[in-house]
Every structure is written in C-alpha cells, then in structure tokens.
Amino acid sequence: MIDPILAAGLRDRVLARLAHRLPFGLVVTQAGGAILYANPRFAHQIGQAAESLIGRSLAALCPDLPTPTPGLESGRMAALPGADGRMFGVIARVVPASQPPERPSWIWTFEDGVDLPDLERALDHLLSHSPTTGLPAQARFVKEAGDLAGAEGYGLAVIGFTGFTRLQSTVAGALEAPFYRQLAATLAKEAPHRLIGQITADTFALFCPAGHDAAVVAHRVVGHLCHGVLLGEVTLPLDCLGIGRDGAAGTDPALVLEDALAALKAAEAAFPQRGSSRSRAPFSASVST
C-alpha cells in the first residue's frame, strides 16, 4: 500500500522535475487556429523556431509586455504577416498560479491560416536536436525521475496520451469527461494502490509501490483505454494512447506518433469538421515514454 503522505511528497518532487523539462505543446483549436505554449526555460529556442517559420521577429513586435499577475493575461496583440503574406496573431504571456511572476511562460496564438504541419515539423526538428530538449536529454531526465522514485521504494511510468488533446478538439471537448471516467475506472482495477500525477493536459506519471512493475501496470491501463471510449452512440478508438512501444524511458515519441496517425484519421472521419475540409496537425507530446 502506498503511504499517502510520503507518496504525495515524492509525487510532487518527481512531477516538478518532469514538468520543468517539458519544452512545449501545440494545441489545435476548434476554430482551426493553434496555441503554442512554452516552458520559460525554452521560450527563446521555441521563439526562434516560430520566428524562422513566420519570417519575422516576435520580440520586436512586443518589446514592452507587462509583467503579468498569476493567471492568464494577454500582452500586446499584433497582426503578424507571415513569409507567404498570411496573417498570424501574437502574443500572450501566462503565469500559472503556482509559478512565480518573474518566470512567465510564453504563449503564441496563431490564427486560422497558419500551416500547422510546417510549424509542428519546425518545432520537432529544433527540439529533437537540441542538447537541452532533445530526446536523449528527455530520456535521461525521465530516468533521473525514475531513480528518485525508486530510491524511496516506488516504480514510475510516464504515460503520454499522445494525440488526446488533438482528439478532444476534434469532438468539441465532449471526449474529456468519459475519458477521465474510464481512466479512473481502469486505474482502480489495474492499479488499486497507485498514485497518479498529471504533468500536462495529456501526460501522467504513474507511481506503483515496490513489487509492482509500473511499466507493466501502465501498459495494462493503456490497453484497456485503447478499446475505445463510448461517446454517445459512437465508440471512438483511442489507439493513439501509448507509453512507448517498449515502456522504457527513452522511447522515441515519434514512434508513438506513428501509431497515433491512423487513430487521428479515424476520429476525423467519425467527426468531420462542418464547413471545412482543411486537415489539421495532431498534438505532439513532448515526453511519451
């Protein structure tokens, strides 16, 4: 049985360490735009990637953003012409309530018309080759978090529900409640003594006590969820859920994204976008091991 007090402290330390290394997320909005958010440690690198795609400096447009108070606060919004003449919207600063005001995250909001696949590829290329955010660095960091958990008698599996945010947008958010209900029921069955912490909107850390293999438990949890979530009269396949093909730290997130594409296409076929035939890019989880 997990000691709730000891485990809660462990969870907080491990999650803080993991979350500090999640560099970015790309969330596709219902209207066809996108929200790109960045860990403050990596805002400069991510800004460079976005600027290289857009072809114009972001910082020069917003030199005097105010220091925000906790919660979402928009800075100066500017119409930003892209290299091909299309317009983009930028920028907002965000300070979560748990984060000191002097270390804000950056958010870029791209209006409808941005080439999301190109943006995603540019960011993936930048971050996967970066010595601070690349896959080897992520794998090393997840291993450090696992060692921290193991030193106190717990196993750790990081579960990246790759594509879940993307699917949630596809079905107008109606997927969220049944998904979390099914996740809770599955965890109660497969890991009754588990302690699970949420790192991002679709990334979780599963802690198991000594004697339980966290990766094995996580695979069973994901296996149940992949049977689909009942949404009204339609069962939506969630084959995009995964923790990496071998469950080990360092699994290339690109492998999980390959598995996600078929499910994303199936979801879009089941829930076509009314009035628009334009495809959208899937959400890329930064850590999926």
C-alpha positions in Angstrom: 0.0 0.0 0.0 1.3 3.4 -0.8 1.8 5.7 2.1 -0.3 8.7 1.0 1.7 11.4 2.8 5.1 10.1 1.8 4.0 9.3 -1.7 2.4 12.7 -2.2 5.7 14.4 -1.4 7.5 12.1 -3.8 4.9 12.7 -6.5 5.3 16.5 -6.1 9.1 16.3 -6.3 9.1 14.0 -9.3 6.4 15.9 -11.2 8.1 19.2 -10.6 11.3 17.7 -12.1 9.4 16.2 -15.1 7.3 19.3 -15.8 10.4 21.5 -15.7 11.8 19.6 -18.7 8.6 19.6 -20.9 9.6 22.2 -23.5 6.4 22.9 -25.4 2.9 21.8 -26.5 0.9 22.6 -29.6 -2.9 22.6 -29.1 -5.1 22.8 -32.2 -8.2 25.0 -31.5 -11.8 24.3 -32.6 -11.7 27.3 -35.0 -8.6 25.9 -36.8 -6.0 28.1 -35.2 -3.4 26.9 -32.7 -2.0 27.7 -29.3 1.7 27.1 -28.8 3.0 27.3 -25.2 6.5 27.1 -23.9 8.3 26.3 -20.7 10.1 29.6 -19.8 13.4 27.8 -19.9 13.0 27.0 -23.5 11.0 30.1 -24.7 13.9 31.5 -26.5 14.5 28.4 -28.6 10.8 27.9 -29.3 10.5 31.5 -30.3 13.4 31.1 -32.7 11.6 28.2 -34.3 8.4 30.1 -34.7 10.2 33.2 -36.0 12.1 31.1 -38.6 8.8 29.8 -39.8 7.0 33.1 -39.8 9.9 35.0 -41.2 9.8 38.0 -38.7 10.9 38.7 -35.2 8.3 38.3 -32.5 10.2 40.1 -29.8 10.4 43.3 -31.9 6.7 43.5 -32.1 6.1 43.2 -28.3 9.0 44.9 -26.6 7.1 46.1 -23.5 4.9 43.3 -22.4 3.7 43.9 -18.8 4.7 41.6 -16.0 1.5 39.6 -15.5 -0.1 38.5 -12.3 -0.9 34.8 -11.7 -3.5 33.6 -14.3 -3.8 34.3 -18.0 -3.0 37.8 -19.1 -2.7 38.9 -22.7 0.1 41.2 -23.7 0.0 43.4 -26.7 -1.7 41.6 -29.6 -0.3 42.3 -33.0 -1.2 41.3 -36.6 1.9 39.5 -37.8 2.3 38.9 -41.6 3.9 35.5 -42.4 6.5 34.9 -45.1 3.7 34.0 -47.5 1.6 37.0 -46.7 -0.8 35.3 -44.4 -1.6 36.9 -41.0 -0.9 35.5 -37.6 -1.8 36.6 -34.1 0.7 37.0 -31.3 1.5 37.0 -28.2 0.2 36.3 -24.7 2.1 35.8 -21.5 1.0 33.3 -18.9 1.8 32.9 -15.3 0.2 29.8 -13.7 -0.8 30.4 -10.1 1.9 28.0 -9.0 4.6 29.8 -10.8 6.5 33.0 -9.7 5.6 36.1 -11.7 9.2 36.7 -12.7 9.2 33.4 -14.6 6.3 33.5 -17.0 5.6 31.0 -19.8 5.1 32.4 -23.3 2.2 31.6 -25.5 1.9 32.3 -29.2 -1.6 32.2 -30.6 -1.7 31.6 -34.4 -4.9 32.4 -36.1 -6.7 30.3 -38.7 -4.4 30.1 -41.8 -1.1 29.1 -40.2 0.4 26.0 -41.7 0.3 23.8 -38.6 2.1 20.8 -40.0 5.0 23.1 -41.0 5.0 24.7 -37.6 5.0 21.3 -35.9 7.8 20.0 -38.0 9.9 23.1 -37.4 9.5 22.7 -33.6 10.0 19.0 -33.6 13.2 19.4 -35.6 14.5 22.1 -33.3 13.7 20.4 -30.0 14.7 16.9 -31.0 18.2 18.1 -32.0 18.7 20.4 -29.0 21.2 19.4 -26.4 18.8 20.6 -23.7 15.4 19.5 -25.0 16.3 16.6 -27.4 15.2 13.1 -27.0 18.4 11.9 -25.2 18.0 14.7 -22.7 14.4 13.9 -22.1 15.2 10.2 -21.7 18.0 11.0 -19.2 15.7 13.2 -17.3 12.9 10.7 -17.0 15.4 8.1 -15.9 16.5 10.5 -13.1 12.9 10.9 -12.0 12.6 7.1 -12.0 15.7 6.8 -9.9 14.3 9.3 -7.5 11.1 7.3 -7.1 13.0 4.0 -6.9 15.2 5.3 -4.1 12.0 5.6 -2.0 10.6 2.3 -3.0 8.3 3.2 -5.9 8.2 2.5 -9.6 7.5 5.2 -12.1 6.0 5.1 -15.6 5.4 8.3 -17.6 2.3 7.9 -19.7 1.9 10.2 -22.6 -1.6 10.1 -24.1 -0.3 11.3 -27.4 -3.0 13.0 -29.5 -5.6 13.2 -26.8 -5.7 17.0 -26.8 -6.0 16.8 -30.6 -8.8 14.3 -30.4 -10.5 16.3 -27.7 -10.6 19.3 -30.0 -11.9 17.2 -32.9 -15.0 16.3 -30.8 -15.5 19.7 -29.3 -14.4 18.6 -25.8 -17.1 16.0 -25.4 -14.4 13.3 -25.0 -12.9 14.6 -21.8 -15.4 13.5 -19.2 -15.9 9.9 -20.5 -12.2 9.6 -21.0 -11.3 10.5 -17.4 -14.1 8.4 -16.1 -12.7 5.4 -18.0 -9.2 6.2 -16.9 -10.2 6.3 -13.3 -12.1 3.1 -13.5 -9.2 1.4 -15.3 -6.7 2.6 -12.7 -8.9 1.4 -9.8 -8.9 -2.1 -11.4 -5.4 -2.4 -12.6 -3.5 -0.3 -10.0 -5.6 0.0 -6.9 -2.6 1.2 -4.8 -1.4 3.6 -7.5 -0.6 7.2 -7.1 -1.0 9.1 -10.4 0.0 12.7 -11.1 -0.9 14.9 -14.0 2.1 16.6 -15.7 0.3 18.3 -18.6 -3.1 18.1 -20.2 -2.4 14.6 -21.6 0.7 13.4 -19.8 0.6 11.5 -16.5 3.1 9.9 -14.1 2.0 6.6 -12.6 3.7 5.5 -9.3 3.5 1.9 -8.0 4.8 0.5 -4.7 7.7 -1.9 -4.5 6.8 -5.3 -6.0 4.8 -3.8 -8.8 6.2 -3.1 -12.3 4.9 0.4 -13.1 5.6 0.0 -16.8 3.6 -3.3 -16.9 0.7 -1.7 -15.0 0.8 1.3 -17.3 0.6 -1.0 -20.4 -2.4 -2.7 -18.9 -4.1 0.6 -18.3 -3.4 1.9 -21.8 -4.5 -1.5 -23.2 -7.9 -1.1 -21.6 -8.3 2.5 -22.8 -7.4 1.6 -26.3 -10.6 -0.4 -26.6 -12.3 3.0 -27.1 -14.3 5.5 -25.2 -18.1 5.4 -25.7 -19.2 8.9 -26.9 -22.9 8.9 -27.4 -23.7 6.2 -29.9 -20.2 6.2 -31.4 -17.2 4.4 -30.0 -14.2 6.5 -30.7 -11.0 4.4 -31.0 -8.1 5.7 -28.8 -5.3 3.8 -30.3 -3.2 6.9 -30.1 -2.7 6.4 -26.4 0.6 5.0 -25.5 3.7 4.9 -23.3 6.2 3.9 -26.0 6.4 0.6 -27.6 8.7 -1.0 -25.0 7.6 1.0 -22.0 11.1 2.1 -21.3 12.5 5.6 -20.7 13.9 7.0 -23.8 11.4 5.5 -26.3 11.3 7.9 -29.3 8.0 9.9 -29.1 8.0 9.8 -32.9 7.2 6.0 -32.8 4.1 6.7 -30.7 3.1 9.5 -33.1 3.3 7.0 -36.0 0.8 4.8 -34.1 -1.4 7.9 -33.5 -1.9 9.0 -37.1 -4.3 6.2 -38.0 -6.5 6.8 -35.0 -6.5 10.6 -35.6 -7.7 10.0 -39.2 -10.4 7.6 -37.9 -11.5 10.2 -35.4 -11.7 12.9 -38.1 -13.7 10.6 -40.3 -16.1 9.9 -37.4 -16.4 13.6 -36.5 -15.9 15.6 -39.7 -15.4 19.3 -39.4 -18.5 21.1 -40.7 -17.8 23.7 -43.3 -14.1 22.9 -43.6 -12.2 20.2 -45.4 -8.8 21.5 -44.3 -6.7 19.0 -42.3 -5.1 19.9 -39.0 -1.9 18.8 -37.3 -2.0 16.5 -34.4 -0.8 17.4 -30.9 2.8 16.4 -30.2 3.5 15.3 -26.7 6.9 16.4 -25.6 7.5 13.3 -23.4 6.0 10.0 -24.2 7.9 7.2 -22.5 
